[in-house]
Structures are given as structure tokens and as C-alpha cells.
Amino acid sequence: MRTMKRLKKKLSTTFNSINIKLAIVFMLMLLATIEVIGAYFTRQLEQSSIENFQSSIQIQTIVSNQLANQLASDNKNANDRLNQIVNDYNNDLISEIIVVDNKDTIRAVSNLNDKSKIGQRINNTDVKQVISTGHQINKVVDDHGNYMIQISPLTSGNGSNNNVGAIYVKASMQDVFNNLRQISLTFLIASLIAALLGAFLALVISRAITQPIEEMQKQALHIADGDYSSQVKIYSNDELGQLGHAFNTLSVRIERSQEESDSERRRLDSVLSHMSDGVLATDRHGNVSVVNHTALSYLNVKEKDVINKPIAEVLGLKDRSSQDLISSQKEIVITIDEGTRDEMILHASFSLIKRVTGFVSGSVCVLHDVTEQQKNEDSQRQFVSNVSHELRTPLTSLQAYIEALNEGAWKDPKIAPKFLEVTQQETSRMIRMINDLLSLSRMDRGVSKMDLEFVNLNDFVNHILNRFDMIVKTDKNKSHKKKYTINRELGSQALWVEIDTDKMMQVIDNIMNNAIKYSPDGGVITVRLTQNQNHVILSISDQGLGIPRKDLGKIFDRFYRVDKARSRAQGGTGLGLAIAKEIVEAHHGRIWADSSEGRGSTFYISLPYEPMTEEDDWDEV
């Protein structure tokens, strides 16, 4: 079974070859031409042979006249004379002669065995027709062999229309047809030889034609595989040779074009890979065909999950169709909210890819991350709103007290001093807020100068805490001041850090004031100083109400207050911790807080620190 299949496959491959096809076509055309010519030649030869044979058996005129004269005479010995003439007639081709008078009676025969027929009437209709019409009949019959029958009228000398009888001649054509068969056989053998010779020549000619084509086929397969090194061999300078030259030129141009295309693709891939924006390209149906790594990162997907998918589905716009997105070319804002990361806001813009003819073959979508920009805009709006609100409150108070003083309250010696004191407090509060805002603005713009110097942080923190201890001692007899105790856990090791003492004192003062402000009366404030690898960490803990977990990450935002009413009543601006964060980060440090409601809060300040060795010390001269 397998052998039959292989044989069929081999035969199919062989007959699919253009060489075999050309040879078969050429051979069939040659055979058809030879056969047409042979048929025509054989037909003409056959007709010519029959005509020649017909002429060769034609009874001579002198004999015909003698027979006619005997039939026309009343001589009693006419039959003997007729038989004598017939028997004396010498023609090897003729096998039988019969003489019939105009009364359809047989008068003479050439065969001695047929003597009994003399005097009998003949039943041959052809003979009767010749006697009646006077026209000769010639025909070939197959009577156990090929014979020619020739029936000629016999006319007397008085005129051509005076038929006195007819002569029936039968001659064998076996030799004629044998010659024709021999000639046909010879012609057939010659035709077959010519066909085989033609097939051989056709194979040679077709091979000469198809060899360059096979070379070009092999080269085309090499080109398809990306190999442009080989060239088509040129065998002649004819049309096929010129086609080979053109194919080699085409191969070189394709190689150059492919190199340029690969170079452009690598350049494009490099550009797409290093772009800070995400890029998605689609086909004309809106299905994604190209996507860069930035877009995959933005959308938090893998390439296999994006390719050939509708762009509307990829962007998470289930209520929009891809065709609408592409055709409208509107800029849209997309929010990507994944559980594994923070919310991302993307700005998507679309543009069409058009050919020279104007046909739209696809589109390009550019994704730009506007999360920070959006947050900054929101922060700016919130900042302006907070500033307006914070300034409006003291200004409203000032307006109310000033209006009351203007209406005559200044004359009351008991009320006027209180109103003026409140006015002064609100004015001081606005000045502090504006100063804080100016400090933040300078730090935001990077124009706030840092006056750095190496300071022993132990001594620096002790100095600040001594000042707070002094405040408690000097104000211990004033009942309206809050009582507190500072617990120091600083250690004795000298920790030298490079800081701006004024700004860092502002940070520690702010945190200490908050600890005192929110601690209960008589509370303990613990200050620790520890070393951790290459950082020094200062922590300040209080025993206040603490900060709720949901607010802990926002306390360093500008104007943010956990308890707004209480903070405002205690004179806070909501900018202290924001300024502290900016100052600490300017020192390349970090500030954060840890708190539990009802258990107090702890603020941490981490600053860079490099331990000093003996080689780093120097003596002053």
C-alpha cells in the first residue's frame, strides 16, 4: 500500500514537471501533425491507386468495339466469337469477364466453369442500370477479398446512345491494398520514430528553457528563507537570460530593502522600548498589532493578552467600540485601578495611519501617564482652597472685632483690650501662616539655602530639650500652662551629622510643640537617639490621644489636620509637619510617624550618618 502511494506520488511529481509537460505536448503536436498529413497522404494514395487500378482493368476500346459489333450482328456464331474474344483478352489483373446483351442475357464468360451461365438472364441490377443508362459503373466490393467491379456499356457504331449490351469486369485489388497497408505501416513506424525523436528534442529544448526557471525558483526559495547571497546562473542572452539578470538585480534590491527595513524596525523597536509613553498600534479593524513595554506596564498586562485584541477591550472601555475610538480621534482619560498597585491616570490620544491613496490601514494610540500631573493639579486646587479657608477664618474674626470696635466697643475699657488682643493674635496667626507658606514656596522652588555644618547631634538635641525644660520651670507657677516631663534616652556616644542647625531646630521644635500640645497635663515626652547602620534616628514619643490609622499617611500634607477644630483653637496653621518633611528631605533624610489611638504618637527623623574614625580627627593649630 505504501509502495503504491509512493509510486503515485512519484508519478504525480514527474508529470507535474514542466519538462515532461513540454515534451508530451510537443510529441502530441508532432504526432497529430504527422497523422493529419499521413491520413491525407494515405487517402490521396488510395484514391490514386484505385484510379490507376481502374484504368488498368479498363477494356481496350478495340476489344469493346469488337464485342459490340458481335452483339449487334445476327451471326449465329456470334456467341462463339464473343467467347473467343473474351478468352483471348490477356490481362492478369482481371479475374472474370461477362458479356451481357441489351436483353440482359449472358452471351460470353471468361471462366470455363461458368459456361453454363451463357444464355441465362443476369440478375445484377448494376448491369441492368448500365445497359439502360449507358453510364459506366466502378465500385469496390469485399467478396471474400477486395475486388473492383467495372461495368461498361457496349455501343454499336451507329451512335453512343445505341447500347447493345454491357461488359462486366471483376478484378482482384488484393495487391493494391497490400501495398497500401505496407505503405501505412511504414508511415506509422516512421511516425513513431519521429515522435520519439521529437520527444527527445522536446526534452532537450524544454530543459534548456526550464533550467534557468529552476535556477530562479531555487533563488526565490533562498530569498524566502532570507538568504540573498546566491545568484541565478545565466545560460544565454535571450529573454530567459534577461529575466535572470532582472531576477539577480531584484534579489540585490530586495536584500538592500530588507536590510533597510530591518534597520528601521530595530530603530523603531528601540524607540518604542525607550519611550516614556505607551504606544499601541492597531490594524484597520481596531485590533492591536504592536505594543511597547511602557504600554504593557501601564496597563499591567502581558503582550500575548493584548495582540489581536480590540483596543477598546485592551483599554478597558467596554462601552465603546474600537472603530468609534479610532474614527473619532478624540483624546480621552483612562483610569487604571488594579488591586496590586495604586490608581494610574492615563491620557490617550489617537491618530490614523493613512497610505498615499488615503486608505486607512490602522491607527496609533499614545498613552501618557498624567497621574502625577493630575495629583499635582488636585493638590494645587486643594492648596488654594485650604489657603483661602485658613486665611478667611482669621480675616473674618478680624473683620468682626474691628467692626465691633468701630461701632463703639473701643470706648469700653473692659471689652476693648480683649478685642485688641484677639485682633493681635489673629494677625500674628496670619503672619505665621504666610511665613510658613513662603518657606514652603522657597523649598519647592529650590531657592532655600542650606547652611550645613557638622554638629554633635547628642549635644544639639540636649540643647533644644534644655530650652523646653526651662519653659516648664519658669512657667510652673502659671496655672494656665500645661505640665509635662521630658524623658531623655540619648546615650553618650558623639554622633556627628551635617545639618542646617536653624532649620533642623525648627523641625524638632515643631514636633516637640505638637507633642506638648496634644499630650495630657503631666504627660511624659520621650526623646530617643539611636544609630542604625548609616543613619541616625531621632524619635519623639508622646502620650496623647494618638492619630487614627486612616489619617496617619496624610499628616505631612499641607493644611491637613486630624482634629481641625481643636488644631485651629490651639493656633496651628496645618503647615508645621509639611515644612518639617521638606527640611528633613532636603537633608537627604526621612520623617514618618507611628501611632495608636489612645496610646500616643511617635515621630521619627532619620538622617544620614558616617561614623568618624581617629584619622578623621584633626588638631587645631
PyMOL commands that set and color helices and strands:
alter all, ss='L'
color gray80, all
select helices_A, chain A and resi 2-15+18-56+61-72+78-88+112-117+125-133+174-224+239-274+293-299+303-305+311-314+322-328+371-406+409-411+415-445+457-474+501-518+549-554+564-569+576-586+614-616
alter helices_A, ss='H'
color red, helices_A
select strands_A, chain A and resi 94-101+106-109+137-142+146-155+163-172+278-283+288-291+332-336+344-354+360-369+452-456+484-489+496-500+523-532+535-541+590-596+600-608
alter strands_A, ss='S'
color yellow, strands_A
deselect
rebuild
show_as cartoon
